[in-house]
Structures are given as C-alpha cells and as structure tokens.
C-alpha cells in the first residue's frame, strides 16, 4: 500500500494519506513528542513513524532514534548519550537540550564535525577531538559534536562565501554539496538559522512574520547569510549568493509561490518604508545605488527560484508552455493556438 506522510516543521507526521489523497491518520503531539491526538479511519493501519519521523514501538511506547531509545511520556532518553563526555554540562538524558520546539535529534547521539585545510566542513564519526585529527594526520580543525553549533554553521557559510569570492559557480556548487549532504539532513540551513538567530523583523515584515508561515524563517536565513558575506568580506557577488541561497531554501521548504511573495514583500518594504523615509524612492525606482530597493536583488531572487527548479527537476511552467505550443518547430504564443489549421 502506497502512503504519503505530511510533516510539521520538526518532521513529525501530522497527516498520513493514501495514494488517492484520502486521510488515513491524523496525529498531533505534545512538545516532547507524547501523542496528543491519533485519529485513524481504519483499525488495521497505524503509522509506525510519528514524532520527528522516528519509529515508535507500540508495545513499549518508546521511540528508536538509532543510538538509543526515547520515552516521550517521560521526556527523557532511556540511556546515557554515548558521547556525553563531549558536553559534561548537559544532562546525558535530556532531549534536545530541553528545547523540543526548535530542535530535533537525528540519531540520539552527538555528531562530530571538522573543517579541512581548504575550508570544507566534514562529518566523521571516528573524529572526536583535535587530537584525533592530529593522530590520523588530517590537516584540519575540529569544530563540534553538534552540527547546529555556530562553529559548524559559520564554517559552512564561510566555505560557501569564500568559494563564491573565487568563482560564483564554485560557491554555488559548494552550497549544493551541503544541501545534498545526508549527514546534514533535510532543511539543515533553515533549522540552523532558526536555532542560532533571533527574529528581528519589525513593522511591515514583523506583521508578516506573525501571520504568514515562512517569513520568520526567511528573515533569520537573511541574517545568517548576511553574516557569512560580511565575515568573508562583502562583495556584490556574495550579495547575489545571499539571495540565491535564500530563495532556493524557502522555495524548497515552503514552495515557489511563498518564496516569491516573501522576496517581493521584502523589496517593497525597502521601497515604501526605508527609501521613502530617506527621500530616495525615485533613486530606487530608477535603479540608483545604495537604496533599500534594488532591481538586481529581484533578479537574483528570480534566479534563485530558477536554480531551485533546475536542481529539483521541476519544469518551468513558461518553458513547458513554450514546448506545448510549438508547431512544426516554430514557436507559437499560447493565444495563437486557437484556430490553428
């Protein structure tokens, strides 16, 4: 039987549907993963994968994460973190450092990350410290056992931006390599931004943040990528990379329409608020430099969407229409098809 999982921001299954789109199960959770609602339309089906998409043992009500089991009713792990010596100040039994709303745990154990000599950030479960790197003869710098630690997040960002400084496409290739890295996992960059940055949106964007999903994530992503660009030495090329990354990631998580809306809303805010208050609206509209609204940023946003489509294998609807409306190898506008003989 083919089923589809529809998850929340933590990856927990909220709805399970069949191939026809019919709802088979509806799930809701308390903050630490205890089941709050489990509605099924059949006694025969009960999803094995629930909280953060991990498998729940229905006999024991324990969830298996790979390194150990978790009791969502008690909100604790059932055994000590196998790498607890790396963080002695944190209880080895606490789940996600007591922040279950904003954090997830992929394996039940800390992961170890280091930076190679050329700046690439690598995961290696055999590396637990700088001394391990030295013993193995690896030229690099040990970062952290937590992939969301700022040292890891910033090292990845600097690797992308420093590569962008050498060649824009090299920077993009670096970014994609991290997006596709299974050790980082799905939505890594958005999760990293949400965990390491505070939403500073106010006024118009603050209103959108409170009322429209994806705006808060976009705001924090912007903070994070802007810090990367500044830390590596800001250039127009790195500014472009900020926009490409932001649009790619928001489209990937929230869809193309939401990404376009957020991108345009931010530029309009700059025009109607920042530029209007500074008396630079006309300069902004005519494309002068040093204004909050910039036409090139809109072009960068559009390019980010196009790159997202290309990477995910999504056909551009405009290109599709052009292919459909081609007759004998001659392009015809859609409105010219009517009455074609």
ZAMARGU-4260 file (C-alpha; in steps of 0.2 Angstrom, whole numbers, plus 5000, padded with zeros to 4 digits):
<rodrens>
0) 5000/5000/5000 | 5007/5017/4995 | 5006/5031/5008 | 5011/5049/5010 | 5017/5057/5025
5) 5014/5076/5028 | 5025/5083/5042 | 5026/5098/5053 | 5042/5109/5055 | 5051/5096/5065
10) 5047/5082/5053 | 5034/5074/5063 | 5020/5065/5054 | 5004/5076/5055 | 4994/5068/5042
15) 4996/5051/5033 | 4986/5049/5016 | 4984/5035/5004 | 4988/5036/4985 | 4971/5044/4982
20) 4974/5058/4994 | 4962/5051/5007 | 4967/5054/5025 | 4971/5038/5034 | 4978/5045/5051
25) 4979/5062/5059 | 4992/5065/5073 | 4996/5079/5085 | 5010/5079/5098 | 5014/5087/5115
30) 5030/5097/5115 | 5041/5082/5120 | 5033/5070/5107 | 5020/5062/5118 | 5005/5058/5107
35) 4990/5071/5110 | 4979/5066/5095 | 4979/5050/5085 | 4964/5048/5074 | 4963/5034/5062
40) 4949/5029/5049 | 4954/5011/5050 | 4959/4999/5064 | 4971/4990/5053 | 4983/5005/5050
45) 4993/5014/5062 | 5009/5023/5056 | 5025/5017/5064 | 5034/5033/5060 | 5027/5048/5071
50) 5037/5060/5081 | 5051/5068/5071 | 5048/5054/5059 | 5056/5041/5070 | 5049/5023/5073
55) 5038/5021/5088 | 5037/5004/5096 | 5018/5002/5100 | 5022/4989/5113 | 5033/4999/5124
60) 5029/5017/5118 | 5047/5020/5116 | 5054/5029/5100 | 5070/5022/5092 | 5082/5035/5086
65) 5097/5024/5081 | 5109/5027/5095 | 5096/5024/5109 | 5078/5024/5114 | 5067/5039/5119
70) 5052/5039/5131 | 5041/5054/5125 | 5029/5051/5140 | 5044/5055/5152 | 5053/5067/5140
75) 5069/5058/5143 | 5081/5046/5135 | 5082/5029/5142 | 5101/5028/5142 | 5116/5040/5143
80) 5121/5049/5127 | 5136/5038/5120 | 5145/5054/5118 | 5140/5063/5134 | 5158/5066/5139
85) 5159/5079/5125 | 5146/5090/5134 | 5148/5087/5153 | 5137/5102/5157 | 5122/5095/5149
90) 5112/5081/5156 | 5115/5065/5146 | 5097/5061/5147 | 5089/5077/5141 | 5081/5078/5124
95) 5087/5092/5113 | 5094/5102/5127 | 5076/5104/5133 | 5071/5114/5118 | 5059/5102/5109
100) 5050/5115/5099 | 5065/5122/5090 | 5077/5107/5089 | 5077/5089/5083 | 5089/5075/5086
105) 5093/5064/5071 | 5102/5049/5079 | 5101/5051/5098 | 5120/5055/5099 | 5131/5070/5096
110) 5139/5071/5079 | 5157/5076/5076 | 5162/5089/5063 | 5178/5096/5057 | 5185/5108/5044
115) 5198/5103/5032 | 5213/5113/5027 | 5204/5120/5012 | 5189/5125/5022 | 5177/5111/5018
120) 5166/5105/5033 | 5166/5086/5035 | 5157/5074/5046 | 5167/5059/5053 | 5161/5048/5067
125) 5178/5042/5071 | 5184/5060/5074 | 5180/5066/5092 | 5193/5079/5095 | 5208/5089/5088
130) 5219/5076/5094 | 5210/5063/5083 | 5214/5073/5068 | 5232/5075/5073 | 5234/5057/5076
135) 5226/5052/5059 | 5237/5065/5051 | 5222/5075/5044 | 5226/5094/5042 | 5211/5102/5049
140) 5202/5110/5063 | 5190/5101/5075 | 5173/5110/5076 | 5160/5102/5087 | 5150/5087/5090
145) 5134/5097/5086 | 5131/5101/5068 | 5120/5116/5073 | 5134/5123/5084 | 5139/5141/5077
150) 5156/5135/5074 | 5150/5122/5061 | 5136/5133/5054 | 5148/5148/5052 | 5162/5137/5045
155) 5150/5130/5031 | 5144/5148/5027 | 5162/5154/5026 | 5167/5139/5014 | 5152/5144/5003
160) 5156/5163/5003 | 5175/5161/5001 | 5172/5149/4986 | 5160/5162/4979 | 5174/5175/4980
165) 5185/5164/4969 | 5171/5160/4957 | 5152/5162/4958 | 5148/5145/4951 | 5161/5137/4963
170) 5152/5145/4978 | 5135/5138/4971 | 5142/5121/4969 | 5148/5121/4987 | 5131/5126/4993
175) 5123/5112/4983 | 5135/5100/4990 | 5130/5104/5008 | 5111/5104/5003 | 5113/5087/4997
180) 5124/5081/5011 | 5114/5067/5020 | 5124/5070/5036 | 5117/5087/5037 | 5099/5081/5033
185) 5084/5090/5026 | 5081/5108/5030 | 5098/5110/5038 | 5101/5128/5034 | 5083/5134/5039
190) 5085/5124/5056 | 5102/5131/5059 | 5096/5149/5056 | 5081/5146/5067 | 5092/5139/5081
195) 5106/5152/5080 | 5097/5168/5076 | 5083/5179/5083 | 5069/5186/5073 | 5072/5205/5072
200) 5058/5208/5060 | 5048/5224/5064 | 5035/5234/5056 | 5028/5228/5040 | 5039/5212/5040
205) 5036/5209/5058 | 5017/5209/5054 | 5020/5196/5040 | 5031/5186/5052 | 5017/5184/5064
210) 5004/5180/5051 | 5012/5171/5037 | 5022/5155/5038 | 5040/5156/5031 | 5043/5174/5034
215) 5052/5171/5051 | 5062/5158/5043 | 5067/5169/5028 | 5071/5183/5040 | 5083/5173/5050
220) 5091/5165/5034 | 5094/5183/5028 | 5103/5187/5045 | 5113/5171/5044 | 5119/5173/5026
225) 5122/5191/5028 | 5134/5187/5042 | 5143/5175/5031 | 5145/5188/5017 | 5151/5201/5030
230) 5163/5189/5039 | 5171/5184/5022 | 5172/5202/5015 | 5156/5208/5007 | 5156/5209/4988
235) 5142/5211/4975 | 5145/5193/4971 | 5142/5187/4989 | 5127/5198/4990 | 5120/5189/4975
240) 5124/5172/4983 | 5114/5178/4999 | 5098/5180/4988 | 5101/5164/4978 | 5103/5154/4994
245) 5088/5162/5002 | 5076/5159/4988 | 5082/5141/4985 | 5079/5136/5003 | 5062/5145/5006
250) 5056/5138/4989 | 5062/5121/4995 | 5053/5121/5011 | 5038/5132/5008 | 5035/5132/4989
255) 5039/5143/4975 | 5024/5155/4977 | 5028/5158/4995 | 5046/5161/4991 | 5042/5174/4978
260) 5029/5183/4989 | 5042/5184/5003 | 5056/5190/4991 | 5045/5204/4983 | 5037/5209/5000
265) 5055/5212/5007 | 5059/5223/4992 | 5043/5233/4993 | 5046/5236/5011 | 5063/5243/5007
270) 5055/5255/4994 | 5039/5261/5003 | 5047/5262/5021 | 5066/5264/5020 | 5068/5273/5004
275) 5053/5284/5006 | 5058/5290/5023 | 5076/5294/5017 | 5069/5303/5001 | 5077/5290/4989
280) 5061/5282/4982 | 5065/5289/4964 | 5083/5284/4965 | 5077/5267/4970 | 5064/5266/4956
285) 5077/5272/4943 | 5090/5259/4949 | 5102/5271/4958 | 5114/5263/4970 | 5114/5262/4989
290) 5095/5261/4991 | 5085/5248/5000 | 5075/5243/4985 | 5086/5236/4971 | 5080/5229/4954
295) 5095/5217/4954 | 5090/5209/4970 | 5073/5205/4962 | 5083/5197/4948 | 5094/5187/4960
300) 5078/5181/4968 | 5071/5175/4952 | 5087/5167/4948 | 5087/5158/4965 | 5070/5151/4960
305) 5076/5145/4943 | 5091/5136/4951 | 5080/5128/4964 | 5068/5122/4950 | 5083/5115/4940
310) 5091/5106/4955 | 5074/5098/4960 | 5070/5093/4942 | 5054/5105/4942 | 5049/5111/4924
315) 5047/5129/4922 | 5029/5132/4918 | 5033/5145/4905 | 5046/5134/4896 | 5033/5120/4897
320) 5020/5131/4888 | 5033/5136/4875 | 5036/5117/4871 | 5017/5113/4871 | 5014/5127/4859
325) 5027/5124/4847 | 5020/5119/4829 | 5032/5111/4817 | 5047/5118/4826 | 5040/5136/4825
330) 5036/5144/4842 | 5018/5150/4844 | 5011/5160/4858 | 4998/5151/4868 | 4984/5163/4862
335) 4989/5159/4843 | 4984/5141/4845 | 4966/5144/4844 | 4960/5142/4826 | 4977/5135/4820
340) 4974/5123/4805
</rodrens>
